[in-house]
């Protein structure tokens, strides 16, 4: 059976741990695995802009012995002229995997339903699971074992990052807290899914409007932009709505003294995070950005191995 990675809970706790362990090994020995040697090609499709995801997948696929085929919707027939299902049927005869950054999660699900090679979510409006593998790798590097650690995500609780934090941290047995204004709370089904996972992993889920309470005693404090891709016309309203949710020194003072600060980037200093926190000693954002490479390489190796079908390409 072909395995896909469309949302964080597509991996069991044991599978997530395997991928993080492999990522750490690939970080130590960058050319340890060559599953794409041939070279095989991986399609990497962008419907939205990207720096980190574009670079880390391109470099990572090359490290694994393969060739990245970077595509966009504007330059292909995909979407307007040809269905997602037909696009999947064309791609999977020629490539070893399909990596796609897009808008609706339903598009990724349709691609996966018609693809015989692994499909990877490189960010959708609902989830950003590749970022979370990198974030968990970073937390592990700085804090050790993940289970039992407390993470506070402060900002847009309805965002793809908040949703992925809920599912990925629950899978890892962590205590995840989301602090967001009332109008920006996480999707109720995602919260329920995270709670169900936590019940078996020993983690916990807290959703609040109180940013300071969420940060209190946290091992990790996280935020993301208040204005995600496609929301640019709402910027003024959103900046007003998120007043009081900036992660600044007063928020960090509530966290553990050894707490780390994380942000998936790009960051907007003076909005969701103050410059002194983003650029300060508790910030691990550059490790986090680098770890996209190692985590995604491990994910691709694992997906290719786990998928029963011989990969064409
Ligand atoms: N964090 C992240 O996904 O960065 P890019 O949008 O630059 O890919």
Boltz pocket constraint, residues with backbone or C-beta under 6 A from the ligand:
constraints:
  - pocket:
      binder: B
      contacts: [[A, 49], [A, 50], [A, 51], [A, 52], [A, 53], [A, 54], [A, 122], [A, 123], [A, 131], [A, 264], [A, 265], [A, 266]]
      max_distance: 6.0
